[in-house]
Amino acid sequence: MGMRRRLLAAAAFVAAVGLVATVSFAADVGMMAAGQLKTAIAQAKAAQKAESLSVVKEHLQNIVNCIEGPKGAMFKAMGANPCQGNGLLADAKDAGGKYAEALPWIELANENAAAGLKAATIAKVRAAAWAVQNLLEHAEKGMMAQ
């Protein structure tokens, strides 16, 4: 009987450690997503203030890179990536809960950033950056509200 209790205790310990590791992973990924979101918002604000079309588009590309991560279809290596992790979309999905609920807003922001990258005038690119900022700020409010 003593051996059975020890085995049950060991199994309970392993299950508890697994649960803690899972919760810790989600929290870490959630913090990563929150940081990526803040960086993308800062890039959107900077894009709206930039004076040249090329600089505005550079900020939009940084937003796409933050949102999609290095494995994203539109990711473009540009030197140092301003965001860490697997990308805001992947990390928010992995974090689950309130982060996963922000995914539609983040996806729309990415689509608007991609449209801005294709635009030919600085006014349209800045307009895309404005839309991206607002969509990401809405996602941020949802993530912080819960």
C-alpha positions in Angstrom: 0.0 0.0 0.0 2.9 2.4 0.7 4.2 2.0 -2.8 0.8 2.8 -4.3 0.6 6.0 -2.3 4.0 7.0 -3.4 3.1 6.4 -7.0 -0.1 8.4 -6.7 1.8 11.2 -5.0 4.4 11.2 -7.7 1.7 11.2 -10.4 -0.1 14.1 -8.7 3.2 16.0 -8.4 4.0 15.5 -12.1 0.4 16.7 -13.0 0.8 19.8 -10.9 4.1 20.6 -12.4 2.6 20.2 -15.9 -0.3 22.5 -15.0 2.1 25.1 -13.6 4.3 24.9 -16.7 1.2 25.3 -18.9 0.0 28.3 -17.0 3.5 29.8 -16.9 3.9 29.3 -20.7 0.5 31.0 -21.4 1.5 33.9 -19.1 4.9 34.3 -20.7 3.4 34.2 -24.2 0.7 36.6 -23.2 3.4 39.1 -22.0 5.2 38.6 -25.2 2.0 39.4 -27.2 1.3 42.5 -25.1 4.8 43.8 -25.8 4.5 43.1 -29.5 1.2 44.9 -29.5 2.6 48.0 -27.9 5.5 48.0 -30.3 3.2 47.7 -33.3 1.1 50.6 -32.0 4.2 52.7 -31.5 5.2 51.9 -35.1 1.8 53.0 -36.4 2.1 56.3 -34.6 5.6 56.8 -36.0 4.3 56.0 -39.5 1.7 58.8 -39.3 4.4 61.3 -38.5 7.1 60.2 -40.9 7.9 62.7 -43.7 8.8 60.4 -46.6 6.9 57.6 -48.3 9.7 55.1 -47.8 9.9 55.8 -44.0 6.2 55.5 -43.6 6.3 52.1 -45.4 9.2 51.0 -43.3 7.1 51.5 -40.2 4.2 49.6 -41.7 6.6 46.8 -42.6 7.7 46.7 -39.0 4.1 46.4 -38.0 3.6 43.4 -40.3 6.8 41.9 -39.0 5.5 42.3 -35.4 2.1 40.9 -36.2 3.2 38.0 -38.4 6.5 37.1 -36.9 9.5 35.6 -38.8 7.4 32.8 -40.3 4.7 35.1 -41.7 3.9 35.3 -45.4 4.6 39.0 -45.6 7.5 39.1 -43.1 10.5 41.0 -44.6 13.8 40.9 -42.9 14.9 44.5 -42.3 17.8 44.2 -39.9 16.8 44.1 -36.3 13.2 43.0 -35.8 11.5 45.4 -33.3 9.4 42.5 -31.9 10.5 39.3 -30.2 8.6 36.0 -30.2 6.7 34.2 -32.9 4.6 37.2 -33.9 1.6 38.8 -32.3 -0.9 36.6 -34.1 0.8 33.3 -33.1 1.6 34.4 -29.6 -1.9 35.8 -28.9 -3.4 32.6 -30.1 -1.1 30.5 -27.9 -1.8 32.7 -24.9 -5.5 32.1 -25.3 -8.3 33.8 -23.4 -8.4 37.5 -23.7 -5.5 37.5 -26.1 -7.2 35.1 -28.5 -10.3 37.3 -28.5 -8.2 40.2 -29.9 -7.2 38.1 -32.9 -9.9 39.5 -35.4 -8.7 43.1 -34.6 -5.1 42.1 -35.0 -5.8 40.4 -38.3 -7.7 43.4 -39.6 -4.7 45.6 -38.6 -2.4 43.4 -40.5 -4.6 43.5 -43.6 -4.6 47.4 -43.4 -0.9 47.5 -43.0 -0.5 45.2 -46.0 -2.8 47.5 -48.0 -0.7 50.5 -46.9 2.4 48.9 -48.2 0.9 48.7 -51.6 -0.4 52.3 -51.6 1.4 54.8 -53.9 0.8 58.0 -52.0 2.0 59.1 -48.6 -1.5 60.2 -47.7 -2.9 56.7 -48.3 -0.1 55.0 -46.5 -0.6 57.4 -43.5 -4.3 56.6 -43.6 -3.5 52.9 -43.4 -1.2 53.6 -40.5 -4.0 55.5 -38.7 -6.4 52.6 -39.3 -3.8 50.1 -38.0 -3.3 52.1 -34.9 -7.0 52.3 -34.1 -7.5 48.6 -34.7 -4.5 47.7 -32.5 -5.6 50.0 -29.8 -9.0 48.4 -29.8 -7.4 45.0 -29.5 -5.2 46.3 -26.6 -8.3 47.6 -24.7 -9.9 44.2 -25.0 -6.8 42.4 -23.8 -6.4 44.7 -20.8 -10.1 44.8 -19.9 -10.2 41.2 -18.6 
